[in-house]
Amino acid sequence: MFEFLPLGAYRSSADGAQLRANKALVELNGFSTEADMLAVVNDIAGEWYVDPSRRSRFRELIESEGQLSGFVSEVYRYKTRERIWISENAHVVRNSRGEIAFYEGTVEEITTRVEAERALRRSDSEFRSLTQHVPGVLYRVVITPQNEKRYTFVSDGVRKLYGVTPEAVMADGELLTRMRHRGDLARLRQHWLAIVETDETLDVVFRIVLADGTHKWVQMTSSAVSRDEHGTVRVGLVLDITARTEAEAALRDRDKLWKLALESTGDGVWDWNIRTGVVTYSERFFEMYGLAGNATSTLAENFDKRTHPDDLKRALRDRQAHLQGLTPVYVNERRVRADDGIYKWVLARGMVIGRDEQGRPTRMVGTHTDISERKKSEALIWQQANFDALTGLPNRRMLRDRLEQNIKKTSRAGLQLALLFIDLDHFKQVNDSVGHAMGDQLLIQAARRISACVREVDTVGRLGGDEFTVILSEMSDPERADQIAQKIVQSMSEGFRLGTEVAFVSASIGITLYPDDAADIDELFKHADQALYMAKDGGRNRVGHFTASLEEAAQTRRILANDLRSALAEEQFFVVYQPIIDVASGRIQKAEALIRWQHPTRGLVNPADFIPIAESTGLIVEIGDWVFRQAALQLRRWRADIDPEFQVSINKSPVQFIHAQGSQARWFDFLHELGLPGQSLVIEITEGALLDPASGSNRQLLELRDAGIGVSLDDFGTGYSSLSYLQRYDIDFLKIDKGFVKHLGVGSKDLALCKAIIVMAHELGMKVIAEGVETNEQFELLAASGCDFVQGFLFARPLPVEEFENLLRSR
């Protein structure tokens, strides 16, 4: 159980020495074996790893309580010294004399959770600052299927109105409910039951009782924004209307005619003579709408014309329902056009106060309340919950909702739907080079370009970062998805104007179809992601389509990733060498060291299959160190026995540059131990190692130069900015990519390119290696062009050590 726990587990002595560490803890701290970790941990003082105050607090708590649960602290990984957050459970084990024998405990890394919580707190703080300017209490609440309340946001206005803190309300979902006046509970329950299943807007007035016995009148409005199996999410606003209500009470005794008219301080008042159709308005009513003149009377139908066309039918229906006695009061929210042409949201209230002998209404009075600001607040909350703040596109939440609706429509119509995942290639490099503000501008422009490629009925969303999603609904021809995807790829390839700079990115796109590829949303998302992975793995700037083989490939990658973790320890790797020929002499002067994996059940695994996995998991750092040591040991033997000037090239992944952590210094020390000069080695890198300025590649290349180790730029000519790198970095060799060599012929464009590369490299003091040479014609053309070195199947495939050594001796 100790070894197979998914959490890190340990045993330490009373004086703090580590006695045991399980596999999870060893990997958490960056080691391969328990012995390696214990050797390092017990050989250091520990102050750099654990804050002394944290260590003191840990001992104090565990020795007083005998155990700890969920002890959260910030520490370092032992091997990489990277700062992380952990949660620790521990207890004391005592001997028969009651003395501490040792500690036992578990460790879980919670860095991601802590950072997410911090980000959430910052976001909540910013939103809370915004809501401080909104009168009353803004809130967001989840109503569970069991009718339990869980507040996820409460504005600071609750302190003034209720005398409690937002934290107390979010901790106790029934706190505000218990503060309601008992005399209003039955009425409020009826209101709630009337709208709970319909998601209609709730608008009620009731009394609350504060802790000191103070009574207040409040008006609460709330609307449902979403509903799922976890419950209903409602947002709302609670306003203090005590002053307004008390004014109404005072006037009610003096004049029944205005008992509703002055329901809100500052509201516009109207008095409608139903028989004549004439409505008398208060002065404040006209001020609200910016109407000039002394006229205070007009026909009701004249003012109805100012109601927004989309709201008029509902307004007339609500008013008629009250006139017919179907509702106790008339309540309606609608948009009304002011004199400046701008529509205002108003809350219209009214009540019939006179009827004739037949019961027909003769008089009705009421008010108009300007609720534009409240509507803005509600719209803001809804917008933030469903749309990306930067681009204005639907976010993941809204995207899933629209995808669900589109699936239903597509199914009813018997058509197809396409889901596109879009990832901007090299966006991180642009973001790092021009700054995040310009990076945001690029994302905004990208969102516009993508939207311009689809129909209005289609949906473009942003999942986050540089990832976009497109829903192509109700398609009769699946070819349309590919056409639109290619159109997006073309659109993204054009330069982005960012201030005075022009940046270039490309787009990789994954496509999956409903219902052919998947029947539910989660499967569609997974399959679109797999298709995107295929597009990026295929060289980016292209479109990938989901197939059943992709699912199998994804499963294979997961299995290989697990197997790869034990391959090094179980000695499943070996190194082969491909000769590099000096063109002038025909001698083998160099070799490229290449790793191979002999899987116990799968046989020889293609490096193209496992190297990307090793890079994505970070295992490439440890594997790269192993290859270096193997190659260096072999190189020492060859220089001693065969050729004292022999040179070996070793590939170094961009991931190794990013996660170097002093590995180069260890390489230099190892070379010194073997007595090998730096000139005996060449480090082969790709343009990817130079793209990320945060990787410290320039500093590491300078370290290689100072150590006398050569640097070779592999796959030259296939990237985006190779020429600028030749000026910026110390490069000794250029390797012409085999894609240029493959089609070499007299008069070919590839030959012209190879000649240009060779001339340019020689002018810059660099030597040129052409790879992928397979025919005599290719070799002769390269030799005639002045190429310095060649390698390829014409001379030899990558060979095991003994076969390569025999070839080396023969040449």
N, C-alpha and C positions, 0 to 999 in steps of 0.2 A: 504493500500500500504506500509506503514511504517513497519508493522509486517512481511509482506510476501516478502519484497525485498530480493533477493539472496545475496546482499551485506550487510555488517554491516552498520547500520544507527544510528545516535545519535542526541541528542540535549543537549547542555551544556550552563550554565549561563556565563555571561561576566567574572566572576571571576574564571572560569574553572571547576565549580562543574557539575558533570554529572546529567542531569535531566531525560533523556530517553535513552534507548538502545533497539534496536529491537532484535529478536531472533537470527539472524545471527551474530550480534556483541557479544551477550551474549555467544554463542557457540564458537566464535573465541577466546574469552578470557578465555575459560575453565569453564564457569559457566552453571548452569542448568536454572536459572530464572533471570529475569531482577532485581528483588529485591536483590538477592544474589550478583549480580555484583555491583549494585549501592552502596550497603552497604560497600563492600570492597573498591571500587574505591574512594568513598567520605570520607573514613576513613583513607586514607594514604596521605603522603605529596606529593607523585608523582615523587620525584626526581629519584628514582630507575627505574621508568617506562619510563620516557621521559627525554632525555638529555636536560638540561636547555637551551643550545644554540639552540636546535631544537625547543623548546617551544617558545623562544624569536623570532626566525625567522618566525615561524608560525603566531604569533600575528602581527608581523611587516607587513608581506605580506597581511594577510587577512584584517587588518585594513586600509591598504593603498589602496588595490584593491577592497575590499568588498567581494571578493570570491577567492577561490583557486581551481586549477584543476590539478590533478595528482601530488600532493605533496608527494614525496617518502621519507621515513625515516625508521630508524631502531629503534624498540621499544621492549617492553617485553609484553608477555601475563600477564594479571593481576594475574591470579590464579596460573599459573605454573612458572612464571618469565622466561619462555623460550624466547630467543631472536628471533624476527621475523622481516620481512620487510613488510611494508604496503604502499599502495597508497591511498591518502586521497583527497576527494573533499569536499569543505566546503564553506559556505557563511554566511554573517552577516545579522541578522534580527534586524532592528532598530525600536524603538517606535516612536510615533508622534513627540517627541522632538528631534529626530535624534540621540538619545543615543542608545548604543548597548544593545538590549534586551536579545539576546542569539545567539548562533551559532548553525547551523545545518549542517550536513554533512554525507558522506558515507565513509566507510573504507573497503578496499579489501586487503587481505593478498596476497603478491606476492613473498614470500620467495623462492619458487621453481623457479620462473622466474628469480629472481635476481641471485640465485646460478648458474642457467644454463647459464645466460649471462656472469657471471664471468668465468665459465669453458670455454665457447666459446672464451672469450677474451684471456685466457691463451693459449688455443690451437692455436688460430690465431697468437699469439705472437711467439710461438715456430716454427710454420710453416714459419712465416715471417722471422725469424732468419735464417732458413735453406735456404730460397730463396735468401738471401742477397749475397750468393756466386754464384748465377747464373747470367751471364751477361744479360743485357737487361731487359725487363719487362715481367714477368710471370703473366698471368691473367686467371680468370675463369669468364665467362659471361653467363647470361641467356637471350636468345632471345625469347620474348613472341610471341604468335600467331599474335599479332598486330605489330610485328617487332620492338618492343621497347627493349632497352638494359638495363640490370640491372647487374652490376658487383658485384660479391660476394667475389672476391679476386683480389687484385692488389699488386704486389711486390713493394718494395721500389725503385727498379730501375727506376720507372716512374719519380721520382724526378730529376734524372740526365738527363734522355732522354727527357722528356716533360716539366720539370720545374714545375710540379704540384704534389700535394700530393695524396697518395692512397685514403685518405678519400674523397677528392674532386671528384675523378673519380667515387667512389662507390656511392656518393651522386647525381651525375649528369651523367647518362648513356651515354649522347651524347657529353660529354666534349672532349674526344679524337677525336671523329668524326669531331667536328667543327675545330679541329686543322689541318686537312688534307688540302693539297694544292688544290685549286679549279681546277687546271688543271688536276688533277688525279681523280676527283670524278666520272666522267662518266665511266672511265675504271674500277675503283674499284667496281662500282655498277654492271657492267657486270660480273665481277668475282664472286661477291656475289650471283647474280641470278643464275649463273651456278652451284653452289654447295649447295644452301640453302635447296633444297628438297632432295638432295642425301646424305647428311652428309659426303661428301668427304672432304679431307684435303684442306684447303685454304692456298695458298702460294703466296703472292703478295709483290711487291716493290713499294713504293710511297714516296712522299715528305710530310713533316709536317712543319708547320709554328708556331714558338713559340711566346709567348706574346711580346717579345722584337723584333720581326721581323726576328729572325734567322731561316734559312732554314736547314732542315736535311733530309737525305735519310734514310728510315727505311725498314726493311724486316719483314713482319708479316706472321707467320704461325699459323694456328689454326685447331683443330680437334673437331668433335662432339663426346661427351662421353655418352650422353643420350638424349632421346626425350620422352615427354609425353604431356598430355593435357595442362600443364602449359607452355610449350615451349621447346626449345632446349638448352642444356648446352654444351658450347664449352670451351675448354682450349687452350691457345696459348702462343706464345712467340713473342715479338717485339725486334729486334736487330738494333742497330745503325750501318748502313753500309755507312755512309757519306764518310768516308775516302776511302773505296773501290770504291764507285761510282765516286768520284772525280778523283781517279786514272784511272778508266776506261775512263772517259771523256777525260783525258789528252792524253791517249794512242790512243784513237779512231781516232784522227786526224792524228797521225803519222803512224799508222799501222792498217789497217782494218782487217788483218789476226788475230790479238789478241784482237779484240774489246770485245769478250766474255770471252777469256781465263783468263784474270786477273780480272774477275768480283769480286772475293773475295780475299782479302789479305791473303796470306799463303795457297791458294788452290792449289791442284795439277792440272796441265794443260796437256791436250792431244790434238793432231792434227792427224786426221784420214784421210789417203789417201784411199778413198772408192774404187778406181779402183784396187789398189794393195792389199788392206786389211791391209796394214801396218799402225800401230799407233805409233806416236812419243810422248813420255811422258817427262814432265819436271823433273828436279832433285827432286823437292819438292814432286812430285807425288810418286816417288819410296820411298822417306823418309817416306811418310804417311803410306805406307804399309810395311815398314821394309825390302824392297828389296835391296839386295846388288849387287855390280858389276857396270860396266860402260855402260852396254847395255841400250840404251834409246829407242829402237824400238822393236816392237813385233807385231804379228798378233792380230787383235781385238778379234777373237774367243778364243785366248789363255787367255786373261784376263777375258773374259766372264765366263770362267770355275771357276773363283774365286767367282763369284756371288752365293749367297745362293740359293739352288735349289728351295725353295719356292718363291723366288723373281725373278728368271731368266725370266720366261714367261712374266711377266708384264714389265720387263725392255726392253726386245726385242720388245714387242708390242708398248711401248711408243716411242722407237727409230724409229721403222718402220713408225709410224704415222707421225713423223716429216720429215723423208726422203721422204714420199709421199706428203708432203706439207699440211697435215691435221692440223698441229699445228705450230704456229709461231716459237716456240723454243722447244727443247727437255728438259724435266724435269722429273726426276725419283728419288725416294728414295728407296734404297735397302741396303742389307747387303753384304759386300765384305770381303773375308777372307784375313787377313794379313799373313805375312810370319811366324808368331809365331802360326798360327792356329786359332787365335781369330778373330771373325767377327766384323767389324766396320760398323756402319750405316753411309752412305754417301749420299749426295745430288749431283746427276749427272746432269749437265746442258750442253747443246750443241746447236750449230746452223750450218746449212749448209751455207757455204760461197762461194761455187763454183758449177756450173752446166754446162753440155755440151750443144751443140746446140739443142739436143732433150729435154733439161730440166731435164735430169737425174743428181742427185747429184754426185759431184766428190770429194768434200772436206768438212770436218766438224771439227770444233774445239769446245773445251769445257773445263769444269773444274770438279773436284771432291772436294766436301767440306765435311770434317769430322763433322757429326752432332750427334755423339754418345752421347755427354753430353746433347744435347737438347732432344734426345730420352729418356735418363735416367730421365730427369726432367718431361717429359710428362708421362712416365711410373710411376714415383713416384706419380704424382698427381692422375692418374687413380687408382693406387693401394690403396692410402689412401682413395679415395672416395668409393671404392667397397670392401675392405677387412679389416678384423680385424687386427690391428697392432700387437697384442700379439700372436695369434695362427696362423695367416695367412689364416684363414678360411673366406669364404664370409661373409660380414656383412649383416645387415637387408636389405640394398638397393639392393645388389647383389642377396641376397636370394629371394627377391620378384621377381626380373627379371628372375631368373632361374626357379622359381615356375611357373611364367606365361608361359615361353617357354615349360616347361614340361607338363603343362595342355593342351597346344595346341597339342603337340605330342601324349599325352595320348588319347585325344579326337579323333584324326585322326585314331589311332590304335584300338580304341574301347576297351581299357584296363583300369586299375585302377592305382591310384597314392595314396601313403600314406604320410602323414605329421606327423612327430614325434617331440614333444616338450620334451626336456630333462632338468631336473633340478637336480643339485647335492645336495643331502641331507647333512646337517650339514657342508657345505663348509664354512659358516661364522665363525663357531667355530674353524675350522682348520686355517683359515686365521688369526683370532685374536690370536691364540696360537703360530703359527710359524712365523707370519709376512707376509706382503703383497708380498714380493719378492718370498718367498717359495709358497705362495698361487698362484702366477702367474705360477710358475713351475708346480703346480698341474693341473692348467687349460690347460697348454700346453700338459702335458701327457694325460689328459682326452680327449683332441681333437684328439690326435693320436690314442687312444684306440677306440674311436667312429668311426674314419675313417677306422680303420682296420676291423670293423665289417660290412662294406657295400661294394658294388661294386664300381668300378671306375666311372661308369656312374651315380651313385647316388651323391647327394650333401649333405655335412655336413657344417653347418654354425654356427656362434656364434652371438646371439642376444645381448649379453652383460652380465656382471657379470658371474654367473655360469650357464647361460641358453644357451643350444645348440639346434639346429634344424637339422633334417634330412629329405631330400626329397627322397623317394623311388619311382622311376619313372617306368612307363610302366610295372606294375605288372599284371600277369595273375591269380595269386592266392593270395588273401588277407591274407592268413595264413602266408605268407612270412614276412609281417610287424611285426606280433607278434613274429615270430622266431628271427628276427633281434633285436627287442626290448629286448627280454629275453637275447640274446647274449650280448647286451650292458650292461644290468643290472648285468650280471655275471662278465663282464670285469671290471666294476666300483667297484665291491665288493673287488677286490684284492688291497693290500696295495700299496700306492704311496711312492716311495723313494724320500724324500726331503732333500738332504744333508745327515746328519747323522740321521735324523728322518724318521720314517715311519708313514704316516697318512692314515686314513681310512675314506672314504665317501661312500655313496651309491647313486643310481640314481632312480628318479621317472620319469616315461615316460607317456605322453599322446599321443594317436594315433587317427587320424581321416582320413577318406578315401574320395577321389574324384573319381567319382561324387556322391557316395552313400550318404555322409553326408553333402556336400556343393557343390555349383556350382561356387563360386568365391573365391578369395584369402582371403579377409577379413573374410568371414565366416569360411574358413578352419582354419585360425589363431585363431579365437574365439573358435571354437569347439575343437581344439587341446589343447588350454589353459584350457578349461573346463574338458577335459579328464585328463590333468595333475593334476588339482585340485582334481579330484576324487582319483587319485593314491596317492597323498600326504595325503589327508584326510583319506585314508584307511590304513595309517600306514607307507607310504613311502617305498622305495626300492621295487617298484612294477610297473606294467604296467596298465594303465587305458585306456579304449576304449570309444570313444564318442558314446552316444546313445541319442535318443530323450528325454529320461527321464532326462538326464544331463541338457539339455536346460531348462526343467521345474524346475529342482532343483536349477539351477542358478537364475531363475526368483523368485523362492520361497525365496532364500537367500536374494535377493535384497529387497523383500517385508518385510521379517522378520527384516532386518537391519533397515529399516525405522520405522517399528512398535516398535522395541526395544528402540528407542530413547525416546519414550513417555511412555513406560511401567512402569518405576520407578515412574514417576510423577503421573501416574494414578493408582498407587497401584495395579498393576497386578501381582506382585511377592509375594510369600510367602515361608516360610522356613519349611522343614520337618526334622525329626530327626530319624536316624537309630541307634539302641542300639549297644553298644560294650560290650561284655560279658567277665568278668574276668573268665578264665578257671578254676582256682583253687576253687573259691567260688561259681561260677554260678550266681553271682550278676551282675546287670547292673551298671557299674562304669563310663562308658563314653557314649558319643553319637557323631555321626558325623552330623554336620549341612549341609543340602543340599538345594539348591535353586530350586524352581519350578515356572513356568510361566503359569498363567491362562489367555490365550489370549481371548479377548472379542468375537471373531468370530471363531477362530481355536480351541478353547478349550485348553487342557493341551499340551504345547509344550515340546517335549523331550529336556532335557538339552544338549544332544549331538548335537542337531540342532542349538541351539541358543548360547551356550557358545563360540564355535569357532568364531561366528560372533561378539559377544561382545568383544572377544580378538582382532580380526582384526581391529575393529573400535575404540578400546581404551575404550569403555563403561564399560569394565570389572572392571576398577579401581573404578568407582562410584558404580557399582553394588556390588563389593566386600566389599566396605565400608559399604553399607547398610546391607548386610548379617552379617557382623561382629557386627554391633550395635544391630540388631535383636537378634542374638544368645547370645550376652553378657547380654542383658536385660532379656532374658528368663533364662539364666544360673543363674543370681542373684536370681530369684524367686525360682528355684529348689534347690539351695544351702541353701536358707533360710527356705524353707518349707519341703524339703524331705531329702536331703543328703548334708551336708556341705562340703563334699569332692568330689562332682560330678564334672566331667570334660567334656568339649565340644571341639571337633575338628572342625576347620574351614579350608576349602581349600583356598589356595592362588595361583593364576595363575602366570606363569612366567612373563606375561605382567605387573602384579602389582609390581613385583620386579623392572622391568626396569623403570616404570613410577611411582615410589613410591612417590617422591616429598613430603616427610615428613609425609606420611600417617601413618607410624608406630608410630611416636610420638603422632599423634592424637589418635591412638588406645590406647596407654599407658595412655594418659590423660583421656580417656573415662573410662577405667578400674578403674583408681584411683577415678573418680567421683562416680562410682557405688560401690566402696569399694571391688572390686574383686581382689584377688591376681593373679599374673601372672601364678602361678601353676594351675589355674582353666582352662586354655586354652592350646590347642595344635594346632599349625599351620601345616597343611598338604601341602607338596610341592611335585612336580615331578622333575625328573632329568632335565627337560627343564629349570627350574629356576636356575640351577647351570651351564648350558652349556655356557652361555654368560658372560665372565668376565667383560664386560662393564656394566652389570646390577647392580653391587655392591652387589651381593647376599651374599658374605662372610661378608661384613660389616653389612648387615641387619640381618643375622643370629646371629651375635655376639650381636646385639642390643636385639634380642629376648631372647638370653640366659641371658643377663644381667638383663632383666626384669622378668626372671623366667618362661617365656613361653616355653613350650616344642615344639620340631620340629619333625614331622613324615615324613619320605621319602616314598611317595606313589608309587605304581606300581613297587616295587623293583624287579630287575632281568630282566626287559624288555628293559633296555637301553643299552648303549655302554660302559660306564665307571663308573658304580655304585660303584665298589670296591674302586676306588681311591677317590671317594667322602666321603666314610666312614672315611678315614684318614684325609681328608682336612677340613671337616666341622663338626660342632657340631650337631649330630643327636641323638635324644632320642628314637625314635621308627622306626622300619622297618615294612612296610606293604607288606606282601606277596601278589603278584598279584593274582587275582582270576583265571587267566589262569593256574597257577600251582595247585590251589586247585581243579579245576573242575574235573580233572582226577585222583585224589588221590585214591590209592588202595594199598593193601599189595603187596610189592615187586615192585611197579611201580617206574619209574625214577623220576616222579614228587615228590613222597614221599621222595626219597633220596635227591632231591634238597631242599625240605622244611626243612628236618632235618639239612642239611648243613647250610642253612641260619640261622636257629634258633641257632645252636651251635656257629656259627661265631658272630652273633649279641650279644649273651650272653657274649662271650669272650671280646667283645668290650664295654661291659657295656650298651647295648641297650636292649629294650624289643621288642617283636614281636607281630604284629597284623595280623591275617590271614583274608582276606575278601573273600566274595563269598561262605561262608559255607552254603550248602543247604541240606546235609544229615547227619544222625547220624554217619555213618561210617567215613565221612570226619572229623567230630568233634572229634571222639574218636582217630583217627590216629594223629591228630594235638595235642591233649591233651597228648597222650603218647609220642610225640616227644618233649614236653616241651614248646609248644607255650603258650604265656602269655594271649593273648586276641583273641577273634574271633568275627566276625560280618557276617551277611548274612541272607537269607530268612528263614533258619532253625529256627531262633529266631524271626525275624520280618522284614518286609519291612520298608522303610522309612515312618514314620507316622506323621500326623499333630500333633500340640502341645497337644491337649486334649487327643488324643488316646495314644500318647507316655507317657504323664504324668500318665495315668491310668496304663499303663504297668509298668512304673517305680515304682509306689507305690506298685504294686502287687509283684514285685521282690525284 
